[in-house]
């Protein structure tokens, strides 16, 4: 066993902060970072990780034989290319979501994983960086709500227009709202229902609040069905300024003997903090503070890199999430003030 050596390629989204912090907390070492230009998250990255050197040429990192794992948070449309390069250079990959934006990119990633034997993992932060989800997973596994039959995933986000780069308003660059932020909820649907595949029953995307930005999809929804359960997903960019955080993300898991509701980031009823879990079954009706639960993804991924296992997330699951997200995006009805889709 050895401490993993990391590199960062692409600092275009703030999610890189959590990706890197999660691995450094395990004792890993980051040998350097590269990004194109000066995207807005660079300032925060340097403040958080001042001792990690920036390199002018990403090939320096790709050609370094000591580097085991590359973390990617480039512009979404470029993430697949960055992953190809890393895997073909003998590195495993942890990428921000979405891991890719087109079916062609996904097929090339599948081929590259098959040819190189490398790991392509997506840090679905709304599951892997939320302690309440860890608690819910344990309760479901223990049978607290019986057989899961449905999930309802809500992913509202604040627009924060002033901080958004040009690519944020261009669906050819971020991939569309279902490919992007709804991939979180697809991941959770497959995970909690135990599904390995699903049907996109219906999907739609819209622009209802930003008519001047016709490349921005500010609303999306998906209805899913598998042989193990049903799912409904709603995502949007409408979080108002009165909410004290970026979004009131929620997940409801319905079972045959009860239900669990997660209020991940805020309780608008007034309880302080994050990671509120509500459990209702035949003998319990309670609020649980789940903020102290562990986040096993990062440690499991480190073990997978060392041991060539799949404990953090199955590779087939990772592929399937993005396949379904892209399929939903490509088939979605287009509503409101949208231009023609990608």
Secondary structure, DSSP 8 states (H G I E B T S, - for coil): ----EEEEEEE-STHHHHHHHHHHTTT-EEEEEE-SS--THHHHHHHH-TTS-B-S-THHHHT-TT--EEEEES-HHHHHHHHHHHHHTT-EEEEES-S-SSHHHHHHHHHHHHHH---EEEE-HHHHT-HHHHHHHHHHHTTTT-SEEEEEEEEE----GGG--GGGG-HHHH--TTTTTHHHHHHHHHHHHT-S--EEEEEEEEESS-TT-TT---EEEEEEE-SS-EEEEEEES---TTSSSS---EEEEEETTEEEEEE-S--TTS--SS-EEEEEESS-EEEEE-TT---THHHHHHHHHHH---SSS-HHHHHHHHHHHHHHHHH-EEEES-----
